[in-house]
Amino acid sequence: MSTVYLIGSLRNPQVPAVAKQIRDGGFTVFDDWYAAGPEADDYWRDYEKNRGRTYPEALRGLAAQNVFAFDLRNLEAADAAVLLMPGGKSAHLELGFMLGRGKPGFVLFTEEPERWDVMYQFANGVHFDTDELISDLKATLQD
């Protein structure tokens, strides 16, 4: 069974539902990163600032290194990625990483974005419907 890394925002409450839909479509889905909670990045930032660390110093800290290694290990193990919008800088970097490794990457919008961007053409597919996304994943990954 192919594994899909579901990329998204910790603040997006739709992540668990979309993950379930993709699982129900016959895929293994990595979305465990979501368990950190919607304010994880803010708490990490505030903690590191209280310690007197700069952003570059915090990135070299054990907490950041462990979280990064966890996500990277699962990105590398995945067969494809889906970026659930809206997604921030990290989400776009993760999708770019997967595409740069030659793995399929898709974007799922839940509504038409206010601001259009031609660069989403880097993705293997842009979808507004989860069922269409799942069909595209099946056609692309063909177990």
Accessible surface in RSA format (square Angstrom, percent):
REM  Atomic radii and reference values for relative SASA: ProtOr
REM  Chains: A
REM  Algorithm: Lee & Richards
REM  Probe-radius: 1.40
REM  Slices: 20
REM RES _ NUM      All-atoms   Total-Side   Main-Chain    Non-polar    All polar
REM                ABS   REL    ABS   REL    ABS   REL    ABS   REL    ABS   REL
RES MET A   1   157.39  81.5  88.70  58.7  68.69 163.5  85.42  72.6  71.97  95.4
RES SER A   2     8.77   7.4   6.26   8.4   2.52   5.8   2.33   5.0   6.45   9.0
RES THR A   3    32.41  23.1  32.41  32.9   0.00   0.0  12.83  17.2  19.58  29.6
RES VAL A   4     0.00   0.0   0.00   0.0   0.00   0.0   0.00   0.0   0.00   0.0
RES TYR A   5     1.60   0.7   1.60   0.9   0.00   0.0   0.50   0.4   1.10   1.4
RES LEU A   6     0.00   0.0   0.00   0.0   0.00   0.0   0.00   0.0   0.00   0.0
RES ILE A   7     0.48   0.3   0.00   0.0   0.48   1.2   0.48   0.3   0.00   0.0
RES GLY A   8    14.25  17.6   0.00   N/A  14.25  17.6   0.00   0.0  14.25  31.9
RES SER A   9    30.35  25.6  24.53  32.7   5.82  13.4  15.67  33.4  14.68  20.6
RES LEU A  10    29.33  16.3  23.95  17.1   5.38  13.5  23.95  16.8   5.38  14.5
RES ARG A  11   145.19  61.0 123.71  63.1  21.48  51.1  53.56  73.2  91.63  55.5
RES ASN A  12     8.63   6.0   5.01   4.8   3.62   8.7   5.33  12.8   3.30   3.2
RES PRO A  13   108.33  79.0  90.63  82.6  17.70  64.4  92.09  76.0  16.24 100.9
RES GLN A  14    76.18  42.6  74.08  54.1   2.10   5.0  26.38  56.2  49.80  37.8
RES VAL A  15     0.20   0.1   0.20   0.2   0.00   0.0   0.20   0.2   0.00   0.0
RES PRO A  16    63.76  46.5  57.41  52.3   6.36  23.1  58.97  48.7   4.79  29.8
RES ALA A  17    61.06  56.1  51.40  79.3   9.67  22.0  58.86  82.9   2.20   5.8
RES VAL A  18     9.08   6.0   9.08   8.2   0.00   0.0   9.08   7.9   0.00   0.0
RES ALA A  19     0.00   0.0   0.00   0.0   0.00   0.0   0.00   0.0   0.00   0.0
RES LYS A  20   122.85  59.9 122.75  75.3   0.09   0.2  95.29  85.8  27.56  29.4
RES GLN A  21    79.40  44.4  75.68  55.3   3.72   8.9  28.80  61.3  50.60  38.4
RES ILE A  22     0.00   0.0   0.00   0.0   0.00   0.0   0.00   0.0   0.00   0.0
RES ARG A  23    98.36  41.3  85.73  43.7  12.63  30.1  44.93  61.4  53.43  32.4
RES ASP A  24   103.31  72.4  65.41  65.1  37.90  89.6  33.04  77.8  70.27  70.1
RES GLY A  25    13.44  16.6   0.00   N/A  13.44  16.6  10.83  29.7   2.61   5.8
RES GLY A  26    42.19  52.0   0.00   N/A  42.19  52.0  30.38  83.4  11.81  26.4
RES PHE A  27    13.79   6.9  10.29   6.4   3.50   9.1  10.29   6.2   3.50  10.0
RES THR A  28    63.15  44.9  58.57  59.4   4.58  10.9  47.67  64.0  15.48  23.4
RES VAL A  29     9.60   6.3   0.00   0.0   9.60  23.1   0.00   0.0   9.60  26.0
RES PHE A  30    20.99  10.5  18.64  11.5   2.35   6.1  20.99  12.7   0.00   0.0
RES ASP A  31    18.52  13.0  15.86  15.8   2.66   6.3   0.01   0.0  18.51  18.5
RES ASP A  32    87.82  61.5  75.96  75.6  11.86  28.1  17.48  41.1  70.34  70.1
RES TRP A  33    29.72  11.9  21.46  10.4   8.26  19.4  26.99  14.4   2.74   4.4
RES TYR A  34    53.00  24.7  50.19  28.6   2.81   7.3  34.94  26.3  18.05  22.3
RES ALA A  35    94.74  87.1  54.94  84.8  39.79  90.5  67.21  94.7  27.52  72.9
RES ALA A  36    67.76  62.3  31.60  48.8  36.16  82.3  44.50  62.7  23.26  61.6
RES GLY A  37    18.88  23.3   0.00   N/A  18.88  23.3  18.88  51.8   0.00   0.0
RES PRO A  38    79.88  58.2  77.24  70.4   2.64   9.6  77.24  63.8   2.64  16.4
RES GLU A  39    86.08  49.4  84.46  63.9   1.62   3.9  20.31  39.3  65.77  53.7
RES ALA A  40    29.35  27.0  18.03  27.8  11.32  25.7  24.38  34.3   4.97  13.2
RES ASP A  41    92.64  64.9  90.23  89.8   2.41   5.7  28.54  67.2  64.10  63.9
RES ASP A  42    36.88  25.8  36.62  36.4   0.27   0.6  13.20  31.1  23.68  23.6
RES TYR A  43   145.77  68.1 142.49  81.1   3.27   8.5 105.60  79.4  40.17  49.5
RES TRP A  44    63.66  25.5  57.18  27.7   6.48  15.2  62.92  33.5   0.74   1.2
RES ARG A  45   108.05  45.4 104.91  53.5   3.15   7.5  45.82  62.6  62.23  37.7
RES ASP A  46    61.70  43.2  59.83  59.6   1.87   4.4  22.67  53.4  39.03  38.9
RES TYR A  47   123.25  57.5 119.41  67.9   3.85  10.0  88.08  66.2  35.17  43.4
RES GLU A  48     4.53   2.6   4.53   3.4   0.00   0.0   2.97   5.7   1.56   1.3
RES LYS A  49   136.15  66.4 119.56  73.4  16.60  39.5  71.65  64.5  64.51  68.7
RES ASN A  50   132.73  91.5  95.79  92.6  36.94  88.9  26.92  64.8 105.80 102.3
RES ARG A  51   122.50  51.4  85.23  43.4  37.27  88.7  28.54  39.0  93.97  56.9
RES GLY A  52    63.25  78.0   0.00   N/A  63.25  78.0  35.63  97.8  27.63  61.9
RES ARG A  53    75.22  31.6  65.76  33.5   9.46  22.5  12.42  17.0  62.80  38.1
RES THR A  54    75.92  54.0  67.82  68.8   8.10  19.3  72.46  97.3   3.46   5.2
RES TYR A  55   150.02  70.0 138.23  78.6  11.79  30.7 101.60  76.4  48.42  59.7
RES PRO A  56    74.09  54.0  71.94  65.6   2.15   7.8  73.35  60.6   0.74   4.6
RES GLU A  57    72.20  41.5  67.90  51.4   4.30  10.2  19.34  37.4  52.86  43.2
RES ALA A  58     3.39   3.1   3.39   5.2   0.00   0.0   3.39   4.8   0.00   0.0
RES LEU A  59    81.21  45.2  79.13  56.6   2.08   5.2  79.26  55.7   1.95   5.2
RES ARG A  60   161.23  67.7 140.32  71.5  20.91  49.8  70.14  95.9  91.09  55.2
RES GLY A  61     6.35   7.8   0.00   N/A   6.35   7.8   6.33  17.4   0.03   0.1
RES LEU A  62   146.78  81.7 140.85 100.8   5.93  14.9 140.85  98.9   5.93  16.0
RES ALA A  63    51.57  47.4  40.35  62.3  11.22  25.5  47.92  67.5   3.64   9.6
RES ALA A  64    14.66  13.5   5.98   9.2   8.68  19.7  11.58  16.3   3.08   8.1
RES GLN A  65    85.09  47.6  82.45  60.3   2.64   6.3  26.05  55.5  59.04  44.8
RES ASN A  66    98.19  67.7  92.24  89.1   5.96  14.3  24.40  58.7  73.79  71.3
RES VAL A  67    93.87  61.8  91.46  82.8   2.41   5.8  93.86  81.6   0.00   0.0
RES PHE A  68   125.93  63.0 121.81  75.4   4.11  10.7 125.60  76.2   0.32   0.9
RES ALA A  69    48.96  45.0  44.83  69.2   4.13   9.4  47.09  66.3   1.87   4.9
RES PHE A  70    69.30  34.7  68.72  42.6   0.57   1.5  68.97  41.8   0.32   0.9
RES ASP A  71    24.89  17.4  24.89  24.8   0.00   0.0   4.65  11.0  20.23  20.2
RES LEU A  72    47.85  26.6  46.91  33.6   0.94   2.4  47.46  33.3   0.38   1.0
RES ARG A  73   140.76  59.1 136.16  69.4   4.60  10.9  69.07  94.4  71.68  43.4
RES ASN A  74    30.21  20.8  28.56  27.6   1.65   4.0   0.71   1.7  29.49  28.5
RES LEU A  75     8.73   4.9   8.73   6.2   0.00   0.0   8.73   6.1   0.00   0.0
RES GLU A  76    73.83  42.4  62.64  47.4  11.19  26.6  14.39  27.8  59.44  48.5
RES ALA A  77    73.60  67.7  44.12  68.1  29.49  67.1  55.00  77.5  18.60  49.3
RES ALA A  78     0.80   0.7   0.00   0.0   0.80   1.8   0.00   0.0   0.80   2.1
RES ASP A  79    60.52  42.4  53.86  53.6   6.66  15.7  10.93  25.7  49.59  49.5
RES ALA A  80     0.00   0.0   0.00   0.0   0.00   0.0   0.00   0.0   0.00   0.0
RES ALA A  81     0.00   0.0   0.00   0.0   0.00   0.0   0.00   0.0   0.00   0.0
RES VAL A  82     0.00   0.0   0.00   0.0   0.00   0.0   0.00   0.0   0.00   0.0
RES LEU A  83     0.00   0.0   0.00   0.0   0.00   0.0   0.00   0.0   0.00   0.0
RES LEU A  84     0.00   0.0   0.00   0.0   0.00   0.0   0.00   0.0   0.00   0.0
RES MET A  85    24.67  12.8  24.20  16.0   0.47   1.1  24.44  20.8   0.23   0.3
RES PRO A  86    92.78  67.6  91.79  83.7   0.99   3.6  92.64  76.5   0.15   0.9
RES GLY A  87    14.85  18.3   0.00   N/A  14.85  18.3   2.64   7.2  12.21  27.3
RES GLY A  88    43.70  53.9   0.00   N/A  43.70  53.9  38.82 106.5   4.89  10.9
RES LYS A  89   177.98  86.8 168.07 103.1   9.92  23.6 116.09 104.5  61.90  65.9
RES SER A  90    80.32  67.9  76.29 101.8   4.02   9.3  36.51  77.8  43.80  61.4
RES ALA A  91     3.19   2.9   0.88   1.4   2.31   5.3   1.53   2.2   1.66   4.4
RES HIS A  92    67.49  36.9  58.65  40.8   8.84  22.6  53.66  55.3  13.83  16.1
RES LEU A  93   133.75  74.5 126.04  90.2   7.71  19.4 128.87  90.5   4.88  13.1
RES GLU A  94    33.36  19.2  32.09  24.3   1.27   3.0  12.50  24.2  20.86  17.0
RES LEU A  95    11.41   6.4  11.41   8.2   0.00   0.0  11.41   8.0   0.00   0.0
RES GLY A  96    38.76  47.8   0.00   N/A  38.76  47.8  30.45  83.6   8.31  18.6
RES PHE A  97    70.03  35.0  58.54  36.3  11.49  29.9  67.65  41.0   2.39   6.8
RES MET A  98     0.00   0.0   0.00   0.0   0.00   0.0   0.00   0.0   0.00   0.0
RES LEU A  99    43.14  24.0  26.91  19.2  16.23  40.8  27.50  19.3  15.63  42.1
RES GLY A 100    70.51  87.0   0.00   N/A  70.51  87.0  37.01 101.6  33.50  75.0
RES ARG A 101   121.61  51.1  87.16  44.4  34.45  82.0  26.99  36.9  94.62  57.3
RES GLY A 102    68.78  84.8   0.00   N/A  68.78  84.8  36.25  99.5  32.53  72.9
RES LYS A 103    43.48  21.2  40.10  24.6   3.38   8.0  35.94  32.4   7.54   8.0
RES PRO A 104    24.58  17.9  22.22  20.3   2.36   8.6  23.90  19.7   0.68   4.2
RES GLY A 105     0.00   0.0   0.00   N/A   0.00   0.0   0.00   0.0   0.00   0.0
RES PHE A 106     0.52   0.3   0.52   0.3   0.00   0.0   0.52   0.3   0.00   0.0
RES VAL A 107     0.01   0.0   0.01   0.0   0.00   0.0   0.01   0.0   0.00   0.0
RES LEU A 108     3.37   1.9   3.37   2.4   0.00   0.0   3.37   2.4   0.00   0.0
RES PHE A 109    11.36   5.7  10.93   6.8   0.43   1.1  10.93   6.6   0.43   1.2
RES THR A 110    66.94  47.6  32.75  33.2  34.18  81.5  26.62  35.8  40.31  60.9
RES GLU A 111   131.34  75.4 122.21  92.5   9.12  21.7  43.20  83.6  88.13  72.0
RES GLU A 112   114.12  65.5  93.23  70.5  20.90  49.8  28.76  55.6  85.37  69.7
RES PRO A 113    37.88  27.6  26.29  24.0  11.59  42.1  34.77  28.7   3.11  19.3
RES GLU A 114   184.81 106.1 143.62 108.7  41.19  98.1  65.60 126.9 119.21  97.3
RES ARG A 115   197.68  83.0 182.87  93.2  14.81  35.3  72.05  98.5 125.63  76.1
RES TRP A 116   185.62  74.5 162.20  78.5  23.42  55.0 157.67  84.1  27.94  45.3
RES ASP A 117    66.98  46.9  46.18  46.0  20.80  49.2  14.21  33.4  52.77  52.6
RES VAL A 118   102.75  67.6  94.57  85.6   8.18  19.7 100.08  87.0   2.67   7.2
RES MET A 119   116.59  60.4 112.22  74.3   4.37  10.4 103.14  87.7  13.45  17.8
RES TYR A 120    43.88  20.5  40.80  23.2   3.08   8.0  32.24  24.2  11.65  14.4
RES GLN A 121   146.55  81.9 119.82  87.6  26.72  63.6  54.71 116.5  91.83  69.7
RES PHE A 122   154.68  77.4 132.71  82.2  21.98  57.2 137.61  83.4  17.07  48.9
RES ALA A 123    13.22  12.2   0.59   0.9  12.63  28.7   0.59   0.8  12.63  33.5
RES ASN A 124    87.72  60.5  52.36  50.6  35.36  85.1  11.65  28.0  76.07  73.5
RES GLY A 125    13.62  16.8   0.00   N/A  13.62  16.8  13.62  37.4   0.00   0.0
RES VAL A 126    61.91  40.7  35.84  32.4  26.07  62.8  35.84  31.1  26.07  70.7
RES HIS A 127    23.56  12.9  21.66  15.1   1.90   4.9  20.51  21.1   3.05   3.5
RES PHE A 128   105.24  52.6  81.35  50.4  23.89  62.2  81.35  49.3  23.89  68.4
RES ASP A 129    59.80  41.9  55.42  55.2   4.38  10.4  17.78  41.8  42.02  41.9
RES THR A 130    19.78  14.1  15.48  15.7   4.30  10.2   2.97   4.0  16.81  25.4
RES ASP A 131   100.60  70.5  96.27  95.8   4.33  10.2  29.61  69.7  70.99  70.8
RES GLU A 132   105.46  60.5 100.31  75.9   5.14  12.2  36.28  70.2  69.18  56.5
RES LEU A 133     0.00   0.0   0.00   0.0   0.00   0.0   0.00   0.0   0.00   0.0
RES ILE A 134    16.25   9.2  16.25  12.1   0.00   0.0  16.25  11.7   0.00   0.0
RES SER A 135    70.39  59.5  63.30  84.5   7.09  16.3  33.36  71.0  37.03  51.9
RES ASP A 136    39.14  27.4  34.14  34.0   4.99  11.8  11.37  26.8  27.76  27.7
RES LEU A 137     0.00   0.0   0.00   0.0   0.00   0.0   0.00   0.0   0.00   0.0
RES LYS A 138   106.89  52.1 100.53  61.7   6.36  15.1  59.24  53.3  47.65  50.8
RES ALA A 139    63.68  58.6  46.63  72.0  17.05  38.8  52.71  74.2  10.97  29.0
RES THR A 140    58.86  41.9  27.10  27.5  31.76  75.7  25.26  33.9  33.60  50.8
RES LEU A 141    32.04  17.8  14.14  10.1  17.90  45.0  16.29  11.4  15.75  42.4
RES GLN A 142   139.65  78.1 111.57  81.5  28.07  66.8  38.97  83.0 100.67  76.4
RES ASP A 143   134.65  94.3  58.39  58.1  76.26 180.3  67.91 159.8  66.75  66.6
END  Absolute sums over single chains surface
CHAIN  1 A     8848.0       7180.6       1667.5       5129.8       3718.3
END  Absolute sums over all chains
TOTAL          8848.0       7180.6       1667.5       5129.8       3718.3
